[in-house]
Amino acid sequence: MDDVVANITNIAAFPARVEALVTPLRVAQLAFRPHDTDWSILEHIGHLIDIDCVYQERIALIRAKEYQPFASFSIDGIHRQGNYHAQSISTLMASLHATRLATVHVVRDMTASEFMRIGIDSYFGEITLARLIEILVHHQDEHYEHMCRIATQPYT
Protein backbone atom coordinates (compact mmCIF):
# COMPACT_ATOMS: atom_id res chain seq x y z
CA MET A 1 0.00 0.00 0.00
CA ASP A 2 2.98 2.32 0.56
CA ASP A 3 3.78 2.19 -3.17
CA VAL A 4 0.21 3.14 -4.02
CA VAL A 5 0.31 6.11 -1.64
CA ALA A 6 3.65 7.20 -3.12
CA ASN A 7 2.23 6.94 -6.64
CA ILE A 8 -0.86 8.98 -5.73
CA THR A 9 1.40 11.61 -4.15
CA ASN A 10 3.48 11.62 -7.32
CA ILE A 11 0.37 12.11 -9.48
CA ALA A 12 -0.78 14.99 -7.28
CA ALA A 13 2.63 16.70 -7.39
CA PHE A 14 3.18 16.27 -11.12
CA PRO A 15 1.49 19.48 -12.35
CA ALA A 16 3.76 21.55 -10.08
CA ARG A 17 6.82 19.82 -11.57
CA VAL A 18 5.60 20.65 -15.08
CA GLU A 19 4.74 24.22 -14.03
CA ALA A 20 8.29 24.72 -12.75
CA LEU A 21 9.67 23.41 -16.02
CA VAL A 22 7.53 25.52 -18.36
CA THR A 23 7.35 28.81 -16.44
CA PRO A 24 10.70 30.19 -17.64
CA LEU A 25 10.18 29.07 -21.25
CA ARG A 26 9.12 31.27 -24.14
CA VAL A 27 6.10 30.43 -26.28
CA ALA A 28 8.40 29.41 -29.14
CA GLN A 29 10.16 26.92 -26.85
CA LEU A 30 6.86 25.46 -25.72
CA ALA A 31 5.73 24.98 -29.34
CA PHE A 32 9.11 23.76 -30.63
CA ARG A 33 9.24 20.26 -32.13
CA PRO A 34 12.82 18.91 -32.21
CA HIS A 35 11.93 16.77 -35.24
CA ASP A 36 8.89 16.63 -37.50
CA THR A 37 7.67 13.46 -35.80
CA ASP A 38 8.27 14.66 -32.23
CA TRP A 39 5.77 16.40 -30.02
CA SER A 40 6.27 19.85 -28.57
CA ILE A 41 6.03 20.54 -24.85
CA LEU A 42 2.51 21.89 -25.43
CA GLU A 43 1.57 18.62 -27.13
CA HIS A 44 3.05 16.51 -24.34
CA ILE A 45 0.99 18.43 -21.77
CA GLY A 46 -2.15 18.15 -23.89
CA HIS A 47 -1.60 14.43 -24.29
CA LEU A 48 -1.23 13.99 -20.53
CA ILE A 49 -4.53 15.83 -20.00
CA ASP A 50 -6.24 13.58 -22.54
CA ILE A 51 -4.75 10.42 -21.09
CA ASP A 52 -5.92 11.43 -17.59
CA CYS A 53 -9.48 11.20 -18.89
CA VAL A 54 -8.77 7.70 -20.20
CA TYR A 55 -7.32 6.64 -16.84
CA GLN A 56 -10.27 8.12 -14.96
CA GLU A 57 -12.65 6.07 -17.13
CA ARG A 58 -10.62 2.93 -16.48
CA ILE A 59 -10.53 3.54 -12.74
CA ALA A 60 -14.31 4.01 -12.71
CA LEU A 61 -14.78 0.83 -14.74
CA ILE A 62 -12.66 -1.27 -12.37
CA ARG A 63 -14.44 0.18 -9.35
CA ALA A 64 -17.87 -0.52 -10.85
CA LYS A 65 -17.20 -4.12 -11.86
CA GLU A 66 -14.10 -6.25 -12.03
CA TYR A 67 -12.78 -8.03 -15.12
CA GLN A 68 -14.31 -5.57 -17.57
CA PRO A 69 -12.26 -4.90 -20.71
CA PHE A 70 -11.08 -1.33 -21.12
CA ALA A 71 -12.28 0.57 -24.16
CA SER A 72 -9.56 1.04 -26.74
CA PHE A 73 -8.52 4.47 -27.90
CA SER A 74 -6.23 5.99 -30.51
CA ILE A 75 -3.44 8.20 -29.18
CA ASP A 76 -2.95 9.66 -32.66
CA GLY A 77 -6.66 10.35 -33.03
CA ILE A 78 -6.84 12.09 -29.67
CA HIS A 79 -3.66 14.01 -30.46
CA ARG A 80 -4.98 15.29 -33.80
CA GLN A 81 -8.18 16.50 -32.17
CA GLY A 82 -6.35 18.30 -29.36
CA ASN A 83 -5.03 21.30 -31.31
CA TYR A 84 -2.77 22.00 -28.33
CA HIS A 85 -0.76 24.70 -30.13
CA ALA A 86 -3.91 26.84 -30.29
CA GLN A 87 -4.18 26.76 -26.48
CA SER A 88 -2.19 28.93 -24.11
CA ILE A 89 0.19 27.33 -21.64
CA SER A 90 -1.91 28.75 -18.80
CA THR A 91 -5.02 27.03 -20.16
CA LEU A 92 -3.19 23.74 -20.61
CA MET A 93 -1.65 23.93 -17.14
CA ALA A 94 -5.02 24.72 -15.55
CA SER A 95 -6.45 21.65 -17.30
CA LEU A 96 -3.54 19.47 -16.19
CA HIS A 97 -4.00 20.61 -12.58
CA ALA A 98 -7.74 19.92 -12.81
CA THR A 99 -7.46 16.46 -14.37
CA ARG A 100 -4.80 15.36 -11.91
CA LEU A 101 -6.81 16.67 -8.99
CA ALA A 102 -9.82 14.74 -10.26
CA THR A 103 -7.78 11.54 -10.54
CA VAL A 104 -6.35 11.94 -7.04
CA HIS A 105 -9.79 12.75 -5.65
CA VAL A 106 -11.16 9.45 -6.97
CA VAL A 107 -8.37 7.21 -5.64
CA ARG A 108 -7.07 8.87 -2.48
CA ASP A 109 -9.55 7.29 -0.07
CA MET A 110 -9.73 3.85 -1.62
CA THR A 111 -8.92 0.81 0.51
CA ALA A 112 -6.14 -1.69 -0.10
CA SER A 113 -8.67 -4.25 -1.32
CA GLU A 114 -10.07 -1.76 -3.85
CA PHE A 115 -6.59 -1.26 -5.29
CA MET A 116 -6.44 -5.00 -5.94
CA ARG A 117 -9.56 -4.92 -8.15
CA ILE A 118 -8.85 -6.04 -11.71
CA GLY A 119 -9.62 -4.73 -15.17
CA ILE A 120 -8.68 -6.11 -18.58
CA ASP A 121 -6.27 -4.12 -20.73
CA SER A 122 -5.67 -5.06 -24.37
CA TYR A 123 -1.90 -4.67 -23.91
CA PHE A 124 -1.23 -5.68 -20.29
CA GLY A 125 -4.02 -8.22 -19.85
CA GLU A 126 -5.38 -8.49 -16.31
CA ILE A 127 -4.31 -5.41 -14.40
CA THR A 128 -4.98 -4.27 -10.85
CA LEU A 129 -5.97 -0.73 -10.06
CA ALA A 130 -2.69 -0.35 -8.15
CA ARG A 131 -0.76 -1.38 -11.27
CA LEU A 132 -2.82 0.98 -13.44
CA ILE A 133 -1.84 3.88 -11.19
CA GLU A 134 1.80 2.76 -11.31
CA ILE A 135 1.65 2.77 -15.13
CA LEU A 136 0.18 6.29 -15.08
CA VAL A 137 3.15 7.49 -13.01
CA HIS A 138 5.63 5.78 -15.31
CA HIS A 139 3.87 7.29 -18.33
CA GLN A 140 3.90 10.83 -16.91
CA ASP A 141 7.57 10.50 -15.97
CA GLU A 142 8.49 9.41 -19.49
CA HIS A 143 6.74 12.47 -20.91
CA TYR A 144 8.39 14.72 -18.32
CA GLU A 145 11.82 13.45 -19.40
CA HIS A 146 10.94 14.24 -23.03
CA MET A 147 9.79 17.74 -22.06
CA CYS A 148 13.01 18.34 -20.11
CA ARG A 149 15.09 17.36 -23.15
CA ILE A 150 13.06 19.64 -25.42
CA ALA A 151 13.37 22.54 -22.95
CA THR A 152 17.17 22.38 -23.12
CA GLN A 153 17.44 22.16 -26.93
CA PRO A 154 18.07 25.13 -29.16
CA TYR A 155 14.81 26.06 -30.82
CA THR A 156 13.95 27.92 -33.99
N, C-alpha and C positions, 0 to 999 in steps of 0.2 A: 504494500500500500504506500510505502514511502516513495517509491518510484513514481507512482501515479500522482501523488501530491506534488512532487518535484516537477513533473511534466505540466500539471495544471498551472503551477507558479510560473513556469517558463512561458506558457501560452499567454498568461496574463501580462507578463513583463515584455513580451515581444514588441508590441507597438512602440514602447518607449525606446527600445534599442534601435528600431527603424527610424524613429523621429530624430534621435541623436545623429544617426548617419546622414539623413537627408537635409537636416536644417542648414548646414553650411554650404550646400550645393546650389549652383545656379540652375535655372530652368533647363538650359541647354545640356547640362550634365545629367539631369534627371531623365531627359528624353533621348540621350545618346545611346545608340546601339553599337557595340564594338564591332559587330559583323552583321551582315544583312539578315542572318538567320537567328541572331541573338535577340533577347528581349532587353528593353531599357529598364532602368530602375522603376519608372512609372508602371511599366507593364508587369514587372515582378510584383509590385504592391497590389495592382489590380487583380492579378492572378490569385494572390493569397486571400484577398477579399472574397473572390468567387469560390475558391476552394473551401473557405470557412463555411459557406452556405451548404456545400456538398457534405462536409463533415457533420454539420448540425442535423441535416436530414438523416444521415446514417446513425448518429447517436439516438435520435428520436425513434428510428426504426428498431434498433436493438432494444431500446427500453420498452417499446410497445409489445414486441413479440420476438423471441429468439429464433435463430436459424432462418431468418428472412434474407433473401438475396438483395444486395444493394443494387439500386438502379445504376446503369452505366451512364457515362457522360463523356463528352468529347472536349478535351482541354483546348484543342485548336478552335473548335466551334465557339466555346465560351470566350476564348481570347479574342477572336475576331469580332464578337459582339460587344466587347468591353469598351472599345474606343478610349482607352486610358489616357492617350496623349491629349485628348480634348478636355480632360479633367485637371483641375489644379491639384497640386500636391496637398494643399490643406484639405480639399474635399476627399481625396484618396486616404489621407491619414485619419480623418474623422471616421470614414467608413471602416478602416482597419481597426481602429480603437473600438468601434461599435460592434463589429462582428466578433472580435476576440472577447469582448465583455459578454456578449450573448452566449458564446461557447462556454466560457468559464462559469457563467451563471447556471447553465444547465447541468454541469458536471460537478461543481464544487461540493455539493452536499450529498452526493451519491455514496452508497455504502460499498464496502469491499465486495460483497456478493453481486451488486449491480455491475461493478467493473468487470466481473467474470462472465457476464452475459455475452452471447455469441451472435454474430451476424455472418453472412456469407459474402465474401468479396470475390469478384471474378479473377483477380490476380493472386491474392493471398489465400484464398479458400476460407476456411473457418477462422474467424478472428474475434478475439475478445474486445470489449470496449476499452479495456486498459491498453491493449496493443494498438488499437485504432488511435488513441490519444498519443501514444508513443510515436507512431508513424507521422502524425500531424506535426509533432515537434521536430522530428528528423527532416521532414519536408520543409518546414519554415526555415530551419537552420541552413539547409542547402541553398535556398533562395537568398538568405541573408549573406552567405559567403559570395554568391554571384554578385549581389548588389555592392558588396565591399570591393570586389575586384573592379567593377565598372566605375565606382566612385574614384578610384585611384588612377584610372587610365586617362591619357590625354584625349580630349574630345574635340570634335569639330562641328 
